[in-house]
Amino acid sequence: MNSEKKKNRFEPDGDEVGKVMASLVKANRWEKQLELYSIFTRWPELVEKEIADHAAPVRIDRDILWLEVENSSWMTEFQYRKFEIEDAVNRALTVGRIREVRMALPRKGKAFIPQRTLRPPKVDRVPPSKEEQDFFCARAASITDEVCRQSFISCWYMLRSRQRG
């Protein structure tokens, strides 16, 4: 008896999906935007702990990084250090650049949430039914490139099988 688990034909091959995603990013010239938005997930490692504890990136607009700062005292402190923050972020970037750092206080009635406390939602996998899989495969059969078709099916399967917990 073969002890290896049989691979589901819908489970993505990481290399193939990665190649397709990389080619999509390159073809659409998304490298700069993806790198700039990586600031959100990398914030605590890009800046000093004191900054990460009291300021969090909230948006990037025309290469301007907007930070939400905990209160006016910290905003004053970080205004003096904004070039230090800008330099720290830009040192970590290779394709994009932050042109300026601007700051704002939390909206009225909203509490400041430090970056380190944000967590992605829990996602449970619930595979699509056999009928759904067969239906989708029949639709995808018109894609002539085998690698592209399998990557497309794998991507659909992974997206379809996710449900927020």
PyMOL commands that set and color helices and strands:
alter all, ss='L'
color gray80, all
select helices_A, chain A and resi 14-27+31-46+49-54+72-80+82-92+115-117+130-140+146-160
alter helices_A, ss='H'
color red, helices_A
select strands_A, chain A and resi 55-61+64-69+100-104+123-125+162-164
alter strands_A, ss='S'
color yellow, strands_A
deselect
rebuild
show_as cartoon
